[in-house]
Structures are given as structure tokens and as C-alpha cells.
């Protein structure tokens, strides 16, 4: 019996496992970048809102920052809201981060940025 071609199947399986690991690692990197970008957006929005005292400006600033840092499918699956919590402006973002692999579910993250409202309590 000939052993010609007997290494093809293990080689293909090894490549499949390797590609899955590479794409999975890339997905983790993209998710971490998206979380960092959203963190920056909510912090920037909260600071702008606290300075002006306006929740509308808070939301506009956060959305503008998010669009600049997170293009594509990440932007469409993100909700940003702002509200006053005592002496703080709170900007929050909830996002559904898509997966690059069909077998891996999307990740949902919720981030909150707080900034003290100027002139409150002084």
C-alpha cells in the first residue's frame, strides 16, 4: 500500500487550526482596540458635557469621537447616552462588537465615563 499523499490531511488540518488561531487572535486585538476607542469617546463626551453642562453636547462629542476612532460595523452597533448623575456628567456606551469567525459569538460591552460638572459643589 502506498503512503503517497498521507501527509495532506494532517497538513490541511494543521493549517485550519493555525488559521483559526490567527483569526481568533486578530479578533481579540480588534475587540480591545474597540473597547479603548469607546472608552476614549465616552470620556471625551463626559468632559465636554461637564464643561458645558449640556447632555446634548456630551452625546454629540462622544458620537463624533466614536465615529473618528471606530469606523465600519462597530459604529452602527453602538449606543451612546449622556445624563447628569449628581455632580457628575455620565456618558455611557453599549456596543455589540462583531466577531470575525462565524462560530464565535459577538461580544457586548458597556462602558461609562464620568466627569465632574464645573461649578458643582464649589
C-alpha positions, 0 to 999 in steps of 0.5 A: 500500500502506498503512503503517497499523499498521507501527509495532506490531511494532517497538513490541511488540518494543521493549517485550519487550526493555525488559521483559526488561531490567527483569526481568533487572535486578530479578533481579540486585538480588534475587540480591545482596540474597540473597547479603548476607542469607546472608552476614549469617546465616552470620556471625551463626551463626559468632559465636554458635557461637564464643561458645558453642562449640556447632555446634548453636547456630551452625546454629540462629542462622544458620537463624533469621537466614536465615529473618528476612532471606530469606523465600519460595523462597530459604529452602527452597533453602538449606543451612546447616552449622556445624563447628569448623575449628581455632580457628575456628567455620565456618558455611557456606551453599549456596543455589540462588537462583531466577531470575525469567525462565524462560530464565535459569538459577538461580544457586548460591552458597556462602558461609562465615563464620568466627569465632574460638572464645573461649578458643582459643589464649589 
